[in-house]
Amino acid sequence: MDFLSIIILLFIGCIIGFLAGFFGVGGGVILVPVLLFFFATQTIDARIITHLAMGTSLFIVIFASFASAFKHQKQGNVFWKGVLFIGVSSIITAAIGTTVAAAISGEVLQKFFAIAVLTVSLRLFFEKTKTEATGDFNPSKIRLVIIGITVGFLSALTGIGGGVFSIPLMYFLANFPIKRAIGTSSATVIITASTAVIGYALNGYGNVHLPAYTIGFVDYLHAIPLIIGTVIVGPFGAAAANKTSSLMLRKLFAAYLFVNSIFMFIK
């Protein structure tokens, strides 16, 4: 990897880190399109580019989420009971999702990514504003498990850590205040993404089309500068989120997802 590529990836990692902390999504919704573009410029077989982008995205997301979750925890926005039930229940479906992803074409995976993200963005943007709960709240364990099961499968199938799906589900299904949903998502993403990364590594292991410095569908070499950028800047995004109004935060999040989904449709 040449010096220019390192600088570019490091810069992109900083941008992704800020967005990961700000939106609590782990950065996957922007990482996947960026990695697809980057891998397309390399001498990599087109049949595995999407799988490699998704596996590598999830690997980077783990580190970005650690940094963001730490900051959100200091601000009191992580609901650890939710992390436990959502995170643990996502493990099995995340493993299943990676197996399904490995069996279908990259083009289908990209369209599924776009549809999933577009649906979430429209729901967040047009949903009527709710009065957010204050003080203690106690969401149903069953609802938390349902969220985890859903998030695990969709996360693995799209290469996204899970925040894109878990935040609106926590907000609408379990009545989380939006800032607590974002903080809790940052922590649950660590569990979900870790499981999915293992799945992508195992399902891609031994693939003859893979380039050097990969473990299955995970490119750890190009992930390093991206990880450094996300870890350094992620806490600043989390701090900015804590100072932004909940309504504005939700609208910005929706617009951000909408742009990403359109990019994937027209690509």
Secondary structure as GFF3:
##gff-version 3
##sequence-region A 1 267
A	DSSP	alpha_helix	3	23	.	.	.	ID=ss1
A	DSSP	alpha_helix	28	40	.	.	.	ID=ss2
A	DSSP	alpha_helix	46	74	.	.	.	ID=ss3
A	DSSP	alpha_helix	80	103	.	.	.	ID=ss4
A	DSSP	alpha_helix	106	126	.	.	.	ID=ss5
A	DSSP	alpha_helix	141	158	.	.	.	ID=ss6
A	DSSP	alpha_helix	163	173	.	.	.	ID=ss7
A	DSSP	alpha_helix	178	204	.	.	.	ID=ss8
A	DSSP	alpha_helix	220	242	.	.	.	ID=ss9
A	DSSP	alpha_helix	246	266	.	.	.	ID=ss10
###
